[in-house]
Amino acid sequence: MELFSNFPLWAALAAIGFAQFVKVPIQFIATRRIDWSLLTSTGGMPSSHSAAVTALATAVALEVGLASPIFSVAAVFAIIVMFDATGVRRHAGEQATVLNKLVGDFNRFVEETKKWPQMNEQEKAKDLKELLGHKPIEVFFGGLTGILLTLALHYFTEIW
């Protein structure tokens, strides 16, 4: 039953859950529309990946200290994940945006060609997932979420 007392693991999982959940009210404030699909989607504010890895590193630091080799591994892992979220994954999302536009333009061209003499433009596009990566501000707030949530969890588990 050591798994149930693994504070770094539970802090990281709690950070993922919290970050995914809080995306719904943040999106509602921004757009005045509730989108429950954000609970399971990638991208958006805050980054649940960043929240998870910073929660993990913070919890490891609290458990074994900043001088521990395990903390070093967790911290470097967090840096790599957050760098990837703003780099490779974000660029993949930007590429998806361009591809969606190309698909729309191509479909419109095909329709216009078929019905050239008598028809107006029609758009038929199947959208790729454009919200893959994160803006740097989303990663920052995801990381901050993970750290603050872990410190709060640690405080409340210590007083029990």
C-alpha positions as CSV (number, residue, x, y, z in Angstrom):
1,M,0.0,0.0,0.0
2,E,3.0,2.3,-0.4
3,L,1.4,3.6,-3.6
4,F,-1.3,5.4,-1.5
5,S,1.3,7.2,0.5
6,N,3.4,8.3,-2.5
7,F,2.9,12.1,-2.1
8,P,4.8,13.1,-5.3
9,L,2.6,10.8,-7.4
10,W,-0.7,12.1,-5.9
11,A,0.4,15.7,-6.1
12,A,1.2,15.3,-9.8
13,L,-2.1,13.5,-10.5
14,A,-4.0,16.2,-8.5
15,A,-2.3,18.9,-10.5
16,I,-3.4,17.3,-13.8
17,G,-7.0,17.0,-12.6
18,F,-7.1,20.5,-11.2
19,A,-5.5,22.1,-14.3
20,Q,-7.9,20.2,-16.6
21,F,-10.9,21.1,-14.6
22,V,-10.1,24.8,-14.2
23,K,-9.8,25.2,-18.0
24,V,-13.6,25.0,-18.2
25,P,-14.4,28.1,-16.0
26,I,-11.4,30.0,-17.6
27,Q,-12.8,29.3,-21.1
28,F,-16.3,30.3,-19.9
29,I,-15.0,33.7,-18.6
30,A,-13.2,34.3,-21.9
31,T,-16.0,33.2,-24.2
32,R,-19.2,33.0,-22.2
33,R,-19.6,29.4,-23.4
34,I,-19.1,26.2,-21.4
35,D,-17.0,23.6,-23.2
36,W,-16.8,20.3,-21.2
37,S,-14.5,18.8,-23.8
38,L,-11.7,20.8,-22.3
39,L,-11.6,18.3,-19.4
40,T,-9.9,15.8,-21.7
41,S,-8.3,17.9,-24.4
42,T,-4.7,19.1,-24.9
43,G,-3.7,22.7,-24.9
44,G,-5.3,25.6,-23.2
45,M,-4.9,27.6,-20.0
46,P,-3.3,26.4,-17.7
47,S,-1.0,23.6,-19.1
48,S,-1.8,20.4,-17.2
49,H,1.5,19.0,-18.4
50,S,3.4,21.8,-16.7
51,A,1.2,21.6,-13.6
52,A,2.0,17.9,-13.3
53,V,5.7,18.1,-13.8
54,T,6.2,21.1,-11.5
55,A,3.9,19.4,-8.9
56,L,6.1,16.3,-9.1
57,A,9.3,18.3,-8.8
58,T,8.0,20.4,-5.9
59,A,6.7,17.3,-4.0
60,V,10.0,15.5,-4.5
61,A,11.8,18.6,-3.2
62,L,9.6,18.6,-0.1
63,E,10.1,14.9,0.5
64,V,13.8,14.5,-0.1
65,G,15.2,18.0,-0.4
66,L,16.7,20.1,-3.2
67,A,20.1,18.4,-3.0
68,S,18.7,15.0,-3.8
69,P,19.6,13.4,-7.2
70,I,15.9,12.4,-7.5
71,F,14.9,16.1,-7.3
72,S,17.5,16.8,-10.1
73,V,15.8,14.2,-12.3
74,A,12.3,15.6,-11.6
75,A,13.5,19.2,-12.2
76,V,15.2,18.4,-15.5
77,F,12.2,16.3,-16.5
78,A,9.9,19.3,-15.8
79,I,12.1,21.7,-17.8
80,I,12.1,19.3,-20.8
81,V,8.3,18.8,-20.7
82,M,7.6,22.5,-20.4
83,F,10.1,23.4,-23.2
84,D,8.5,20.8,-25.4
85,A,5.0,22.1,-24.7
86,T,6.0,25.6,-25.9
87,G,8.2,24.3,-28.7
88,V,7.6,21.2,-30.7
89,R,3.9,20.7,-29.7
90,R,3.0,24.4,-30.2
91,H,4.6,24.4,-33.6
92,A,2.6,21.2,-34.5
93,G,-0.5,23.1,-33.5
94,E,0.5,26.0,-35.8
95,Q,1.1,23.6,-38.6
96,A,-2.4,22.1,-38.0
97,T,-3.9,25.6,-38.4
98,V,-2.1,26.0,-41.8
99,L,-3.2,22.5,-42.9
100,N,-6.8,23.2,-42.0
101,K,-6.7,26.4,-44.1
102,L,-5.2,24.4,-47.0
103,V,-7.8,21.7,-46.8
104,G,-10.5,24.3,-46.8
105,D,-9.0,26.1,-49.8
106,F,-8.6,22.8,-51.6
107,N,-12.2,21.7,-51.0
108,R,-13.4,25.1,-52.1
109,F,-11.4,24.8,-55.3
110,V,-12.7,21.3,-56.0
111,E,-16.3,22.4,-55.5
112,E,-15.8,25.5,-57.7
113,T,-14.3,23.4,-60.4
114,K,-17.1,20.9,-60.4
115,K,-19.8,23.5,-60.5
116,W,-17.9,26.2,-62.1
117,P,-20.7,27.6,-64.3
118,Q,-23.6,27.6,-61.9
119,M,-22.4,27.3,-58.2
120,N,-21.2,29.6,-55.3
121,E,-18.3,28.7,-53.0
122,Q,-18.9,25.9,-50.4
123,E,-16.5,25.0,-47.6
124,K,-16.1,21.4,-46.5
125,A,-13.2,20.9,-44.1
126,K,-12.5,18.4,-41.5
127,D,-10.4,20.2,-38.9
128,L,-7.2,18.8,-37.5
129,K,-6.5,19.4,-33.8
130,E,-5.0,22.8,-33.7
131,L,-4.7,23.2,-29.9
132,L,-1.8,20.8,-29.4
133,G,0.8,22.9,-27.7
134,H,0.9,25.8,-25.3
135,K,1.7,29.5,-25.3
136,P,4.5,30.3,-22.9
137,I,2.0,32.0,-20.6
138,E,-0.1,28.8,-20.4
139,V,3.1,26.8,-19.5
140,F,4.0,29.4,-16.9
141,F,0.6,29.3,-15.2
142,G,0.5,25.5,-15.5
143,G,3.9,25.4,-13.7
144,L,2.7,27.9,-11.0
145,T,-0.5,25.8,-10.6
146,G,1.5,22.7,-9.9
147,I,3.8,24.3,-7.4
148,L,1.1,26.1,-5.5
149,L,-1.3,23.1,-5.4
150,T,1.5,20.8,-4.2
151,L,2.5,23.3,-1.4
152,A,-1.2,23.4,-0.3
153,L,-1.5,19.6,-0.4
154,H,1.7,19.2,1.5
155,Y,0.5,21.7,4.2
156,F,-2.8,20.0,4.6
157,T,-1.3,16.5,4.7
158,E,1.2,17.6,7.4
159,I,-1.6,19.0,9.7
160,W,-3.5,15.7,9.5
